[in-house]
Amino acid sequence: MVKKYNILVSCARGQESDACSEIWYFISELGDQDVQCDNTGIPGLVAVKTSLNVFEVVKKLKEMAMKDPWQFRYTLRYVPLEEVVPSKLDEIAETAAKLAEKIGENETFKIEVRKRYTTLSRTDIIEAAASKIERKVNLSNPDWIVNIEVVGKWTGISVLRPSDILSIAKIREK
């Protein structure tokens, strides 16, 4: 798996190779000819490493999907990641707190956790991270999402706006 990846992309199980080809095509069109894409070992999930700004990549891909969502044949969801750390509670919590410094004093957040191939408890992850972030929580309509993606021994973390995640299915529904 690509170490220090910065985008997680979901696809249909068994379509990881086709999804990587699609990702390579789209991101190379955006200007990164050296984009790396690899299986995570988890069906339906690939790790991507780009030298471009991940938030800009996802934003541009979203614009492409808004014009023609059917050009995305294999990829389903793009999640930008700011940091990748070992899957240890203390490292996850410290990194989440550091990234959460961009949340304004009057802004709210929620923590979303997706975990795969780990014995870490979702509740333990949320409690560890939330205890270090001194901002208001809003579970229904937060200003920010502290996104934690546990993929075995590695965990990707980002603090993002709800609009920073690209879901092809949601765009197709509109």
N, C-alpha and C positions, 0 to 999 in steps of 0.2 A: 504494500500500500504506500502511496505517496506520503512521505513524512512532511509534516508542517503544511498540510493542505489548507486552503482558505475558502473553499466553497464545498458544501455537501449537496449532492444532487440525487434525488430519488427517481427511480424508473420502475418499469414493470420487472418482476422477477424473470431472470433469464435474458433480459435485454441489456445487460450491463455493457457489453461490447459495443452494441449499436448506439447506446446512450453516449459512450465515450467518443465515438466517431462524431456524433451530433454536437456534443459539447466542444470538441476540438474545432469543428467547422465554425460554429458560432463565435467562439472566443478568438479564434485566429482572424476572423473577419473584423473583430473589434480592435485588432492590432497586436495580439500576443501570439506570435508564431511558435513560441516555446511552451505553450500551455501543456500541463501534464494532467492526465486523467488515469485513474486506476481503480480496480475493484477494491472494496473494503473487506471482502470476504463475507459480507452480509448481503444476501440476495436483495436486489432492488436498490442498492445504495453504492454510489461511487464518490470518490474523493477527487477534488480538482485543486490544482495549484496553478495560479496565474500571477504574473508580475504586475498586472493591472490592478487598479483600485477595485476591490470586490463589490463595493456598494455601487460604483458606477457601472460595472459589468452587469450586475443584476438589474439595475435601472434600465440600461440599454436593451437588455434581453426582454424586459417587461414591455418596453416600447415596441419591440419587434413582435411580441406575442399579441399586443393589443391590435396591431395592424392585421396580423394573420396567425392566429393561434394554432392552426393546423400544420404550420411548418415545423412545429415541435412534435415530432412523431414518436420519440422514445423517452424524452425527459419529461418529468412531471412537476418537480419542485426544486427550486434553487434557494439555498440558504447561505448567505455570506457569513464567514467566520473571521473574527479579528485576531483571536489567539487560539493556539492548540497546546494543551498541557497534558501531562500524565494524568490518568484517571484516579486521582487521589483527592479526597474531600477538601483537605486544607489548600491544595493548589487550585482547585476549582473555585473555592470560596474567595481566595485572595485575588485571583485573576478577575472574577466577576465583579468584585468590589472596585478594583482598579479601573476596569472598563466603565463601571457605573458612575464614575465621577462626572461624566458628561450629562447626567440627568440633573436638571435644574432643581433648585430647592422647592419650587411649587409644582413640580411635575410628578407624575405617578409612574409606577412600573408594575410588571408582573414577571414571574419567572416561569419559563416553559422548559421542561426537561423531556428529552427523548433519549432513551437509553437502550443500548443493544450490546449484548455479550458482556455483561458486567454483573457483579453481585451487589454493586452499590444500590442502595435504596433511593427511590425517587424522593421520598419524604426527607431523608437525610441530606440529599443534595440541595433541595430547596431550603431546608432549615439552615444549613451551613452558609449558603450564599446570602440568604435574606438577612441573617444576623449581622452581616457586615455592610449592608446597604441601608443607610439612614435616610430613606425617602418613603413617601406614602405608597401604599400598595393599592392598586385598583385592578381587580381581576376581570372586570367586564369591559372596561374601555380605557386601557392604560395609554399613557403617552409613549412609553418605552417598553420593550420586551427584553429581558435578560434571557437570552436563548442559550441553552446548554445542551449540547449534542454529544452524548457519550457513545463512543464507538470502540468497544473493547478497552485496550490499554491507553487510548488517547481520547481526549475530550476537547471539542471545539466550542468556543464561547464567543458570543457577540452581544452587544447591547445595541438594539436597533429599533427603528420605528416599525409598527405593524406593516406598513407599506413596503418595507425593504425586503420582504420575502416574496419570491415569485412562485405563484401556484398556477400552472397552466390550466388545471381543471376549473378554478374559480374564474379565470378569464374566459374560458369557453362557455361557462354558464351565462355570462353577461351577454 
